[in-house]
Each structure stands twice: as C-alpha cells, then as structure tokens.
C-alpha cells in the first residue's frame, strides 16, 4: 500500500474523504508532466496525453469555437459530478450561455451542454461505463466518445432517469450530426487521426 492509499483509507474511515481533499493530495504528488489526472468513483486515474489524443481534442475544440465563445469551451478542467467522488477532467466541454462557477470556483454540471471524451486504452472502461452513466445522471444533453483505436465515434443523447436513450455510432469520416441538439452544428471527423 502507498502513502496515498493509507491517507485515502483513513479519510474514508473518518468520513472526511471529499473531492477537494483528494485533489489537494494530488496537487502535492509528483504527477509527471503531460499526464491527465481525474477521479472516477473515488478512484484516481492518471493517463499520459498522446499526440493522437490531443489532435482529436484540438479538432473538436476548434469546431466548437465556430458556435461557442472561447470562455465557454473547456478542456481538462476539473468538474465535480453527482455520485461518489466524481471529479472529472473531461477532454472537451461546452458550457451553456450564462454558465457561472460555484462558490469554490468550479463549473456546474447543470451548465454543461456537450462533453467529448477521447478514449485511452487504459481508461476506456471509464468513458464507456461510469462516466457515461454519470453524465447521463447529470443531464448532460450530448456526450460524444471518440475511439481512435477503432476509428469510430459514439454519440449519446436524450438523458433521462440516469441513462442515455439516444445512441448512434459511425466510423471516422462520417460527420457527427448535432444540428438537432443544443449544440446546433455538425462535427467533421474526416481529419481525426487513428492510433
């Protein structure tokens, strides 16, 4: 067991374990540069950013900027979601007009209109599983999973009762048609690189 594991166990036993406590510990840890860190269901995940991963994020960001002002599009910014210790740093988030931070300086899930996650092999299960469920429970209207290994994307819409009821998947090269959603545009995927 590591020192961090000991601290987590002690904090859980005392009832003091919160996302703020966990992120405070992470800030004191020697996290290697170029690694993304987030907390999913109380578990800490650190994944290296890859060129392919970043290129897709940048492409999505650039396309969203045709509809959203710069201050409403975020990448790798901590947001606390409902459920047990969910502090996500989503790859791309688009916020609603008028979105404001809470008293701790965090953006609110209720203001999220769009989330995109570009999967990594080691954490793909989070994107397809607990994170998808959490985004649906938070009522995020549009959740896009991009898989550079399979060269495909998966769009989830119509969140209700903690699940997405609309789903469609296609390969790279097919546009992600978001014109009928709050996002109101189509994302081109023909330039998304593959791993």
C-alpha positions in Angstrom: 0.0 0.0 0.0 1.2 3.5 -0.8 1.1 6.5 1.5 -1.8 7.9 -0.6 -3.7 4.6 -0.2 -3.2 4.9 3.6 -4.5 8.5 3.6 -7.5 7.6 1.5 -8.4 4.7 3.8 -8.0 6.9 6.9 -10.1 9.7 5.3 -12.8 7.2 4.3 -13.0 5.7 7.8 -13.3 9.2 9.3 -15.9 10.3 6.8 -13.6 13.2 5.7 -12.8 12.0 2.2 -14.0 14.6 -0.3 -13.0 15.5 -3.9 -11.3 18.7 -2.5 -9.2 16.5 -0.1 -8.3 14.1 -2.9 -7.3 16.8 -5.4 -5.3 18.6 -2.6 -3.3 15.3 -2.2 -2.9 15.1 -6.0 -1.5 18.6 -6.1 1.2 17.6 -3.7 2.1 14.5 -5.6 4.8 14.4 -8.2 2.4 13.9 -11.2 4.5 13.6 -14.3 4.1 16.5 -16.8 1.8 15.6 -19.7 -0.4 13.4 -17.6 -4.1 14.0 -17.1 -5.5 13.3 -13.6 -9.1 12.7 -12.6 -11.2 10.9 -10.0 -13.9 8.5 -11.1 -16.0 6.9 -8.4 -13.3 7.7 -5.8 -10.5 6.1 -7.9 -7.6 8.2 -9.1 -6.6 7.8 -12.8 -3.5 9.3 -14.4 -3.1 8.9 -18.1 -0.5 10.3 -20.5 -1.6 12.6 -23.2 -0.8 11.2 -26.6 -0.4 13.2 -29.9 -3.4 11.4 -31.4 -5.5 12.1 -28.3 -4.6 15.8 -28.3 -5.1 16.3 -32.1 -8.7 15.0 -31.8 -9.3 17.2 -28.8 -8.0 20.2 -30.6 -10.0 19.4 -33.7 -13.2 19.2 -31.7 -12.4 22.4 -29.8 -11.7 24.3 -33.0 -15.0 23.2 -34.5 -17.0 24.0 -31.3 -15.4 27.5 -31.4 -17.5 28.3 -34.5 -20.6 28.2 -32.3 -19.3 28.8 -28.7 -17.2 31.7 -27.4 -13.7 30.7 -26.2 -14.6 31.1 -22.5 -17.4 28.5 -22.8 -15.3 25.7 -24.3 -13.0 23.9 -21.7 -10.5 21.1 -21.8 -9.1 19.1 -18.9 -10.8 21.4 -16.3 -12.0 19.8 -13.1 -15.7 19.5 -12.7 -17.5 17.7 -9.9 -20.3 15.4 -11.0 -23.0 13.6 -9.0 -22.3 10.3 -7.5 -19.5 9.0 -5.2 -16.3 11.2 -5.6 -16.6 12.0 -9.3 -14.1 14.8 -10.2 -13.7 14.6 -13.9 -11.3 16.5 -16.2 -13.2 15.9 -19.5 -11.4 16.2 -22.7 -13.8 18.8 -24.2 -16.7 20.5 -22.5 -19.1 23.2 -24.0 -20.9 25.3 -21.4 -24.3 26.9 -21.8 -24.6 30.7 -22.1 -24.7 32.3 -18.7 -22.8 29.5 -17.1 -21.2 30.5 -13.8 -18.8 28.9 -11.3 -19.9 27.8 -7.9 -18.5 29.3 -4.6 -15.5 27.0 -4.9 -14.7 28.2 -8.4 -15.9 25.1 -10.2 -18.2 24.9 -13.2 -21.6 23.3 -12.6 -22.6 20.1 -14.4 -26.1 21.6 -14.9 -24.4 24.2 -17.3 -22.7 21.5 -19.5 -24.3 21.2 -23.0 -21.7 18.9 -24.5 -18.9 16.6 -23.4 -16.4 14.7 -25.6 -14.0 12.0 -24.3 -11.3 10.6 -26.5 -10.5 7.2 -25.1 -7.2 5.9 -23.9 -6.7 2.2 -23.8 -6.1 2.1 -20.0 -9.2 4.2 -19.1 -11.7 3.4 -21.9 -13.8 1.4 -19.5 -14.5 4.7 -17.6 -15.6 6.6 -20.7 -18.0 3.8 -21.8 -19.2 2.9 -18.3 -19.2 5.1 -15.1 -18.5 8.4 -16.8 -21.3 7.8 -19.4 -23.7 6.9 -16.6 -22.6 10.0 -14.5 -23.0 12.3 -17.5 -26.5 10.9 -18.1 -27.4 11.3 -14.4 -26.2 14.9 -14.5 -28.4 15.5 -17.5 -25.6 16.4 -20.0 -27.6 16.6 -23.2 -24.8 15.5 -25.6 -22.0 13.0 -24.8 -19.5 12.0 -27.6 -17.0 9.2 -27.2 -14.2 9.2 -29.8 -12.2 5.9 -30.2 -9.0 6.4 -32.2 -8.1 2.7 -31.9 -11.3 1.6 -33.7 -11.6 4.7 -35.8 -15.1 5.4 -34.7 -17.3 7.7 -32.6 -20.3 7.0 -30.4 -22.9 9.7 -29.7 -25.2 9.6 -26.7 -28.2 11.9 -26.3 -31.6 12.2 -24.6 -30.5 11.7 -21.0 -33.4 10.7 -18.7 -33.6 8.7 -15.5 -29.8 8.3 -15.4 -29.4 6.8 -18.8 -29.0 8.0 -22.4 -31.9 6.9 -24.6 -30.4 8.1 -27.9 -27.3 6.4 -29.4 -25.6 6.3 -32.7 -22.1 5.2 -33.9 -20.2 5.7 -37.1 -16.6 5.5 -38.3 -14.3 8.4 -38.8 -15.2 10.2 -42.0 -18.9 10.4 -41.0 -20.0 13.8 -39.5 -21.4 13.8 -36.0 -24.7 15.5 -36.7 -25.5 17.7 -33.7 -27.8 20.1 -35.6 -30.9 18.7 -33.8 -29.3 19.2 -30.4 -28.5 22.2 -28.2 -25.0 22.2 -29.8 -26.5 23.0 -33.2 -23.7 22.0 -35.6 -22.1 19.0 -37.3 -18.6 17.9 -36.3 -16.4 16.7 -39.1 -14.4 13.6 -38.3 -12.5 13.0 -41.5 -9.3 14.6 -40.1 -9.4 12.6 -36.8 -6.2 10.6 -36.6 -6.1 6.9 -35.6 -3.9 5.1 -33.2 
